Amino acid sequence: MPPTSPPGTSRPIVAYLPDLMDRSRVAAVAAELGRELVVSRTPADLVARADEPEATFVVDLSRAGAVEILAALPAGRSFAIAGHVDRELMRAARAAGDVRVLARSAFFASLGELLT
């Protein structure tokens, strides 16, 4: 499991990112920004934290159950990522909730900017 920022840091990043490489990249940027990374093991775990004020949410759309939870996430503070070739999946995500849907490459290219 990648390192996380110290507990108690304001504005946590709550992520459903089963891929360890993706998770470690987000963890590194979270640490640089002084933000706590909270790893959700399932989509339901992520939704359970949806009412947390000022949290940012990140969801890997390629995993089962991810699209179905998007409507429960707060608008303006939620990101859904998928491979750039997964256009149908990204369309479904845009229709499912008010989240910012990005190709995985675009998300990681702008990660620091997006999470500030």
OpenMM code with the backbone's topology and positions (N, CA, C; nanometers):
from openmm import Vec3, app, unit

residues = "MET PRO PRO THR SER PRO PRO GLY THR SER ARG PRO ILE VAL ALA TYR LEU PRO ASP LEU MET ASP ARG SER ARG VAL ALA ALA VAL ALA ALA GLU LEU GLY ARG GLU LEU VAL VAL SER ARG THR PRO ALA ASP LEU VAL ALA ARG ALA ASP GLU PRO GLU ALA THR PHE VAL VAL ASP LEU SER ARG ALA GLY ALA VAL GLU ILE LEU ALA ALA LEU PRO ALA GLY ARG SER PHE ALA ILE ALA GLY HIS VAL ASP ARG GLU LEU MET ARG ALA ALA ARG ALA ALA GLY ASP VAL ARG VAL LEU ALA ARG SER ALA PHE PHE ALA SER LEU GLY GLU LEU LEU THR".split()
positions = [
    Vec3(0.0845, -0.1183, 0.0000),
    Vec3(0.0000, 0.0000, 0.0000),
    Vec3(0.0888, 0.1243, 0.0000),
    Vec3(0.0554, 0.2265, -0.0823),
    Vec3(0.1391, 0.3447, -0.0892),
    Vec3(0.1247, 0.4293, 0.0363),
    Vec3(0.2218, 0.5148, 0.0611),
    Vec3(0.2136, 0.6011, 0.1782),
    Vec3(0.0992, 0.6999, 0.1634),
    Vec3(0.0496, 0.7468, 0.2748),
    Vec3(-0.0544, 0.8490, 0.2742),
    Vec3(-0.0054, 0.9679, 0.3536),
    Vec3(-0.0717, 1.0796, 0.3361),
    Vec3(-0.0387, 1.1986, 0.4126),
    Vec3(-0.0814, 1.1780, 0.5568),
    Vec3(-0.0319, 1.2601, 0.6465),
    Vec3(-0.0666, 1.2442, 0.7873),
    Vec3(-0.2159, 1.2559, 0.8112),
    Vec3(-0.2708, 1.1728, 0.9009),
    Vec3(-0.4124, 1.1826, 0.9346),
    Vec3(-0.4435, 1.3207, 0.9893),
    Vec3(-0.5654, 1.3625, 0.9687),
    Vec3(-0.6089, 1.4913, 1.0202),
    Vec3(-0.5867, 1.6052, 0.9233),
    Vec3(-0.5193, 1.5797, 0.8123),
    Vec3(-0.4986, 1.6829, 0.7128),
    Vec3(-0.6331, 1.7185, 0.6525),
    Vec3(-0.6566, 1.8464, 0.6332),
    Vec3(-0.7865, 1.8864, 0.5783),
    Vec3(-0.7958, 1.8508, 0.4307),
    Vec3(-0.9167, 1.8485, 0.3814),
    Vec3(-0.9451, 1.8220, 0.2411),
    Vec3(-0.8881, 1.6888, 0.1939),
    Vec3(-0.9352, 1.5781, 0.2473),
    Vec3(-0.8825, 1.4480, 0.2051),
    Vec3(-0.9166, 1.4165, 0.0601),
    Vec3(-0.8396, 1.3258, 0.0039),
    Vec3(-0.8675, 1.2707, -0.1280),
    Vec3(-0.9140, 1.1279, -0.1032),
    Vec3(-1.0364, 1.1005, -0.1399),
    Vec3(-1.0936, 0.9682, -0.1205),
    Vec3(-1.0934, 0.9002, -0.2567),
    Vec3(-1.0252, 0.7877, -0.2658),
    Vec3(-1.0037, 0.7264, -0.3967),
    Vec3(-1.0416, 0.5796, -0.3997),
    Vec3(-1.1138, 0.5434, -0.5051),
    Vec3(-1.1361, 0.4031, -0.5377),
    Vec3(-1.0487, 0.3750, -0.6588),
    Vec3(-0.9254, 0.3346, -0.6309),
    Vec3(-0.8246, 0.3086, -0.7333),
    Vec3(-0.7591, 0.1742, -0.7015),
    Vec3(-0.8190, 0.0651, -0.7438),
    Vec3(-0.7612, -0.0665, -0.7148),
    Vec3(-0.6218, -0.0885, -0.7746),
    Vec3(-0.5888, -0.0206, -0.8831),
    Vec3(-0.4571, -0.0364, -0.9445),
    Vec3(-0.3513, 0.0303, -0.8560),
    Vec3(-0.2537, -0.0464, -0.8125),
    Vec3(-0.1517, 0.0042, -0.7205),
    Vec3(-0.0676, 0.1166, -0.7795),
    Vec3(-0.0408, 0.1115, -0.9081),
    Vec3(0.0374, 0.2185, -0.9720),
    Vec3(-0.0406, 0.3501, -0.9702),
    Vec3(-0.1687, 0.3442, -1.0060),
    Vec3(-0.2519, 0.4650, -1.0027),
    Vec3(-0.2592, 0.5198, -0.8606),
    Vec3(-0.2817, 0.4311, -0.7664),
    Vec3(-0.2947, 0.4715, -0.6264),
    Vec3(-0.1650, 0.5358, -0.5759),
    Vec3(-0.0515, 0.4793, -0.6117),
    Vec3(0.0749, 0.5352, -0.5641),
    Vec3(0.1019, 0.6726, -0.6257),
    Vec3(0.0603, 0.6925, -0.7487),
    Vec3(0.0779, 0.8240, -0.8120),
    Vec3(-0.0073, 0.9291, -0.7422),
    Vec3(-0.1310, 0.8936, -0.7094),
    Vec3(-0.2181, 0.9874, -0.6377),
    Vec3(-0.1635, 1.0109, -0.4968),
    Vec3(-0.1148, 0.9058, -0.4325),
    Vec3(-0.0595, 0.9187, -0.2970),
    Vec3(0.0595, 1.0152, -0.2959),
    Vec3(0.1460, 1.0070, -0.3967),
    Vec3(0.2633, 1.0947, -0.4023),
    Vec3(0.2219, 1.2409, -0.4155),
    Vec3(0.1261, 1.2687, -0.5012),
    Vec3(0.0803, 1.4068, -0.5193),
    Vec3(0.0054, 1.4538, -0.3948),
    Vec3(-0.0759, 1.3670, -0.3357),
    Vec3(-0.1469, 1.4033, -0.2123),
    Vec3(-0.0469, 1.4435, -0.1043),
    Vec3(0.0590, 1.3660, -0.0900),
    Vec3(0.1608, 1.3967, 0.0110),
    Vec3(0.2273, 1.5314, -0.0172),
    Vec3(0.2582, 1.5568, -0.1446),
    Vec3(0.3181, 1.6853, -0.1820),
    Vec3(0.2269, 1.8021, -0.1469),
    Vec3(0.0975, 1.7809, -0.1596),
    Vec3(-0.0004, 1.8868, -0.1328),
    Vec3(-0.0417, 1.8927, 0.0137),
    Vec3(0.0093, 1.7994, 0.0939),
    Vec3(-0.0269, 1.7960, 0.2354),
    Vec3(-0.1687, 1.7486, 0.2589),
    Vec3(-0.2170, 1.6638, 0.1694),
    Vec3(-0.3541, 1.6114, 0.1800),
    Vec3(-0.3501, 1.4630, 0.2135),
    Vec3(-0.4455, 1.4198, 0.2905),
    Vec3(-0.4573, 1.2793, 0.3262),
    Vec3(-0.5208, 1.2016, 0.2108),
    Vec3(-0.4661, 1.0845, 0.1809),
    Vec3(-0.5272, 0.9949, 0.0840),
    Vec3(-0.5999, 0.8857, 0.1615),
    Vec3(-0.7289, 0.8740, 0.1354),
    Vec3(-0.8103, 0.7693, 0.1964),
    Vec3(-0.8447, 0.6709, 0.0859),
    Vec3(-0.8002, 0.5472, 0.1005),
    Vec3(-0.8217, 0.4456, -0.0013),
    Vec3(-0.9498, 0.3697, 0.0286),
    Vec3(-1.0403, 0.3692, -0.0665),
    Vec3(-1.1642, 0.2922, -0.0558),
    Vec3(-1.1433, 0.1582, -0.1242),
    Vec3(-1.1778, 0.0529, -0.0568),
    Vec3(-1.1586, -0.0819, -0.1114),
    Vec3(-1.2694, -0.1229, -0.2082),
    Vec3(-1.3871, -0.0594, -0.1951),
    Vec3(-1.5011, -0.0902, -0.2816),
    Vec3(-1.5708, 0.0401, -0.3187),
    Vec3(-1.6523, 0.0385, -0.4238),
    Vec3(-1.7301, 0.1577, -0.4557),
    Vec3(-1.8205, 0.2002, -0.3390),
    Vec3(-1.8769, 0.1037, -0.2677),
    Vec3(-1.9645, 0.1354, -0.1542),
    Vec3(-1.8878, 0.2093, -0.0442),
    Vec3(-1.7615, 0.1734, -0.0218),
    Vec3(-1.6798, 0.2438, 0.0770),
    Vec3(-1.6621, 0.3901, 0.0389),
    Vec3(-1.6457, 0.4150, -0.0898),
    Vec3(-1.6298, 0.5517, -0.1372),
    Vec3(-1.7579, 0.6315, -0.1138),
    Vec3(-1.8709, 0.5739, -0.1481),
    Vec3(-2.0002, 0.6408, -0.1304),
    Vec3(-2.0266, 0.6707, 0.0174),
    Vec3(-1.9817, 0.5835, 0.1048),
    Vec3(-2.0028, 0.6044, 0.2481),
    Vec3(-1.9370, 0.7327, 0.2973),
    Vec3(-1.8406, 0.7837, 0.2238),
    Vec3(-1.7717, 0.9076, 0.2625),
    Vec3(-1.8158, 1.0281, 0.1798),
    Vec3(-1.9157, 1.0117, 0.0962),
    Vec3(-1.9567, 1.1173, 0.0025),
    Vec3(-2.0012, 1.2461, 0.0702),
    Vec3(-2.0446, 1.2396, 0.1943),
    Vec3(-2.0888, 1.3601, 0.2647),
    Vec3(-1.9748, 1.4344, 0.3327),
    Vec3(-1.8548, 1.3831, 0.3216),
    Vec3(-1.7417, 1.4472, 0.3877),
    Vec3(-1.7131, 1.5827, 0.3225),
    Vec3(-1.7211, 1.6898, 0.4014),
    Vec3(-1.7010, 1.8234, 0.3434),
    Vec3(-1.5585, 1.8429, 0.2937),
    Vec3(-1.5454, 1.9061, 0.1817),
    Vec3(-1.4176, 1.9434, 0.1208),
    Vec3(-1.3337, 1.8274, 0.0691),
    Vec3(-1.3849, 1.7064, 0.0748),
    Vec3(-1.3106, 1.5927, 0.0203),
    Vec3(-1.3185, 1.5945, -0.1321),
    Vec3(-1.2144, 1.5430, -0.1942),
    Vec3(-1.2114, 1.5227, -0.3381),
    Vec3(-1.2212, 1.3723, -0.3607),
    Vec3(-1.2966, 1.3315, -0.4614),
    Vec3(-1.3200, 1.1902, -0.4874),
    Vec3(-1.2638, 1.1516, -0.6241),
    Vec3(-1.2002, 1.0343, -0.6292),
    Vec3(-1.1433, 0.9826, -0.7534),
    Vec3(-1.1889, 0.8381, -0.7691),
    Vec3(-1.2438, 0.8071, -0.8871),
    Vec3(-1.2981, 0.6739, -0.9138),
    Vec3(-1.2392, 0.6184, -1.0430),
    Vec3(-1.1937, 0.4946, -1.0372),
    Vec3(-1.1475, 0.4224, -1.1561),
    Vec3(-1.2697, 0.3573, -1.2197),
    Vec3(-1.3095, 0.4063, -1.3353),
    Vec3(-1.4298, 0.3569, -1.4029),
    Vec3(-1.4172, 0.2147, -1.4564),
    Vec3(-1.2959, 0.1664, -1.4699),
    Vec3(-1.2786, 0.0342, -1.5297),
    Vec3(-1.3162, -0.0794, -1.4352),
    Vec3(-1.3506, -0.0470, -1.3133),
    Vec3(-1.3835, -0.1491, -1.2141),
    Vec3(-1.5341, -0.1654, -1.1995),
    Vec3(-1.5766, -0.2867, -1.1729),
    Vec3(-1.7191, -0.3173, -1.1581),
    Vec3(-1.7821, -0.2309, -1.0494),
    Vec3(-1.8981, -0.1767, -1.0789),
    Vec3(-1.9734, -0.0977, -0.9829),
    Vec3(-1.9376, 0.0490, -0.9772),
    Vec3(-1.8359, 0.0903, -1.0511),
    Vec3(-1.7898, 0.2291, -1.0429),
    Vec3(-1.8890, 0.3283, -1.1030),
    Vec3(-1.9408, 0.2988, -1.2203),
    Vec3(-2.0334, 0.3926, -1.2848),
    Vec3(-2.1592, 0.4102, -1.2010),
    Vec3(-2.2038, 0.3039, -1.1391),
    Vec3(-2.3292, 0.3070, -1.0631),
    Vec3(-2.3240, 0.3987, -0.9411),
    Vec3(-2.2075, 0.4315, -0.8903),
    Vec3(-2.1991, 0.5153, -0.7698),
    Vec3(-2.1829, 0.6642, -0.7999),
    Vec3(-2.1610, 0.6998, -0.9240),
    Vec3(-2.1268, 0.8379, -0.9572),
    Vec3(-2.2334, 0.9393, -0.9168),
    Vec3(-2.3587, 0.9026, -0.9253),
    Vec3(-2.4659, 0.9952, -0.8882),
    Vec3(-2.4604, 1.0318, -0.7403),
    Vec3(-2.3993, 0.9495, -0.6578),
    Vec3(-2.3923, 0.9746, -0.5138),
    Vec3(-2.2748, 1.0652, -0.4750),
    Vec3(-2.1872, 1.0965, -0.5695),
    Vec3(-2.0689, 1.1767, -0.5383),
    Vec3(-2.0962, 1.3251, -0.5581),
    Vec3(-2.0289, 1.4105, -0.4810),
    Vec3(-2.0548, 1.5547, -0.4895),
    Vec3(-2.0030, 1.6164, -0.6197),
    Vec3(-2.0842, 1.7011, -0.6774),
    Vec3(-2.0471, 1.7721, -0.8002),
    Vec3(-1.9325, 1.8682, -0.7712),
    Vec3(-1.8453, 1.8830, -0.8683),
    Vec3(-1.7365, 1.9782, -0.8565),
    Vec3(-1.6163, 1.9291, -0.7784),
    Vec3(-1.6288, 1.8154, -0.7112),
    Vec3(-1.5173, 1.7627, -0.6324),
    Vec3(-1.4901, 1.6166, -0.6634),
    Vec3(-1.5420, 1.5694, -0.7757),
    Vec3(-1.5298, 1.4267, -0.8081),
    Vec3(-1.4748, 1.4072, -0.9486),
    Vec3(-1.3843, 1.3105, -0.9594),
    Vec3(-1.3218, 1.2763, -1.0866),
    Vec3(-1.3413, 1.1284, -1.1136),
    Vec3(-1.3719, 1.0971, -1.2380),
    Vec3(-1.3827, 0.9580, -1.2823),
    Vec3(-1.2846, 0.9410, -1.3961),
    Vec3(-1.2052, 0.8345, -1.3904),
    Vec3(-1.1015, 0.8160, -1.4917),
    Vec3(-1.1170, 0.6806, -1.5609),
    Vec3(-1.0779, 0.6796, -1.6881),
    Vec3(-1.0837, 0.5575, -1.7684),
    Vec3(-0.9790, 0.5673, -1.8782),
    Vec3(-0.9502, 0.4561, -1.9402),
    Vec3(-0.8591, 0.4556, -2.0534),
    Vec3(-0.9155, 0.5397, -2.1675),
    Vec3(-0.8304, 0.6051, -2.2420),
    Vec3(-0.8770, 0.6944, -2.3489),
    Vec3(-0.9573, 0.6211, -2.4564),
    Vec3(-0.9426, 0.4923, -2.4675),
    Vec3(-1.0182, 0.4157, -2.5670),
    Vec3(-1.1555, 0.3718, -2.5151),
    Vec3(-1.1822, 0.3926, -2.3880),
    Vec3(-1.3095, 0.3507, -2.3266),
    Vec3(-1.4157, 0.4597, -2.3391),
    Vec3(-1.4438, 0.4991, -2.4618),
    Vec3(-1.5357, 0.6115, -2.4863),
    Vec3(-1.6773, 0.5840, -2.4400),
    Vec3(-1.7252, 0.4633, -2.4606),
    Vec3(-1.8613, 0.4295, -2.4160),
    Vec3(-1.8713, 0.4347, -2.2632),
    Vec3(-1.7711, 0.3863, -2.1987),
    Vec3(-1.7665, 0.3900, -2.0520),
    Vec3(-1.7653, 0.5342, -2.0023),
    Vec3(-1.6883, 0.6189, -2.0667),
    Vec3(-1.6835, 0.7599, -2.0266),
    Vec3(-1.8160, 0.8297, -2.0544),
    Vec3(-1.8821, 0.7965, -2.1651),
    Vec3(-2.0156, 0.8520, -2.1927),
    Vec3(-2.1145, 0.8102, -2.0845),
    Vec3(-2.1106, 0.6833, -2.0481),
    Vec3(-2.2000, 0.6329, -1.9432),
    Vec3(-2.1732, 0.7050, -1.8110),
    Vec3(-2.0484, 0.7319, -1.7815),
    Vec3(-2.0130, 0.8016, -1.6578),
    Vec3(-2.0656, 0.9448, -1.6583),
    Vec3(-2.0538, 1.0125, -1.7702),
    Vec3(-2.1055, 1.1508, -1.7789),
    Vec3(-2.2561, 1.1543, -1.7614),
    Vec3(-2.3230, 1.0530, -1.8116),
    Vec3(-2.4687, 1.0468, -1.7985),
    Vec3(-2.5113, 1.0064, -1.6574),
    Vec3(-2.4245, 0.9375, -1.5857),
    Vec3(-2.4612, 0.8824, -1.4545),
    Vec3(-2.4506, 0.9818, -1.3404),
    Vec3(-2.3631, 1.0801, -1.3512),
    Vec3(-2.3440, 1.1716, -1.2398),
    Vec3(-2.2763, 1.2992, -1.2825),
    Vec3(-2.2727, 1.3949, -1.1911),
    Vec3(-2.2123, 1.5244, -1.2180),
    Vec3(-2.0669, 1.5223, -1.1718),
    Vec3(-1.9869, 1.4411, -1.2390),
    Vec3(-1.8452, 1.4276, -1.2077),
    Vec3(-1.7640, 1.4663, -1.3308),
    Vec3(-1.6407, 1.5004, -1.3084),
    Vec3(-1.5524, 1.5318, -1.4201),
    Vec3(-1.4908, 1.4014, -1.4681),
    Vec3(-1.5179, 1.3658, -1.5918),
    Vec3(-1.4711, 1.2403, -1.6498),
    Vec3(-1.3508, 1.2701, -1.7388),
    Vec3(-1.2409, 1.2010, -1.7110),
    Vec3(-1.1170, 1.2243, -1.7847),
    Vec3(-1.0531, 1.0930, -1.8271),
    Vec3(-0.9827, 1.1007, -1.9387),
    Vec3(-0.8977, 0.9877, -1.9750),
    Vec3(-0.7898, 0.9775, -1.8681),
    Vec3(-0.7502, 0.8562, -1.8358),
    Vec3(-0.6498, 0.8332, -1.7313),
    Vec3(-0.5235, 0.9173, -1.7579),
    Vec3(-0.4786, 0.9212, -1.8822),
    Vec3(-0.3565, 0.9960, -1.9153),
    Vec3(-0.3727, 1.1449, -1.8884),
    Vec3(-0.4868, 1.2015, -1.9222),
    Vec3(-0.5126, 1.3439, -1.8976),
    Vec3(-0.5200, 1.3727, -1.7479),
    Vec3(-0.5813, 1.2833, -1.6740),
    Vec3(-0.5914, 1.2998, -1.5295),
    Vec3(-0.4520, 1.3041, -1.4662),
    Vec3(-0.3686, 1.2060, -1.4988),
    Vec3(-0.2369, 1.2007, -1.4367),
    Vec3(-0.1432, 1.3096, -1.4885),
    Vec3(-0.1633, 1.3579, -1.6103),
    Vec3(-0.0819, 1.4672, -1.6623),
    Vec3(-0.1071, 1.5982, -1.5869),
    Vec3(-0.2277, 1.6137, -1.5321),
    Vec3(-0.2663, 1.7363, -1.4616),
    Vec3(-0.2980, 1.7121, -1.3150),
    Vec3(-0.2515, 1.6032, -1.2598),
    Vec3(-0.2929, 1.5597, -1.1273),
    Vec3(-0.2739, 1.6659, -1.0196),
    Vec3(-0.1574, 1.7249, -1.0108),
    Vec3(-0.1323, 1.8263, -0.9085),
    Vec3(-0.2274, 1.9442, -0.9195),
    Vec3(-0.2502, 1.9868, -1.0403),
    Vec3(-0.3411, 2.0981, -1.0667),
    Vec3(-0.4853, 2.0634, -1.0280),
    Vec3(-0.5289, 1.9441, -1.0659),
    Vec3(-0.6654, 1.9027, -1.0400),
    Vec3(-0.6948, 1.8864, -0.8908),
    Vec3(-0.5957, 1.8473, -0.8148),
    Vec3(-0.6183, 1.8192, -0.6731),
    Vec3(-0.5932, 1.9391, -0.5819),
    Vec3(-0.5510, 2.0525, -0.6385),
    Vec3(-0.5304, 2.1714, -0.5544),
    Vec3(-0.6569, 2.2522, -0.5418),
] * unit.nanometer
topology = app.Topology()
chain = topology.addChain("A")
for resn in residues:
    res = topology.addResidue(resn, chain)
    for name in ("N", "CA", "C"):
        topology.addAtom(name, app.Element.getBySymbol(name[0]), res)
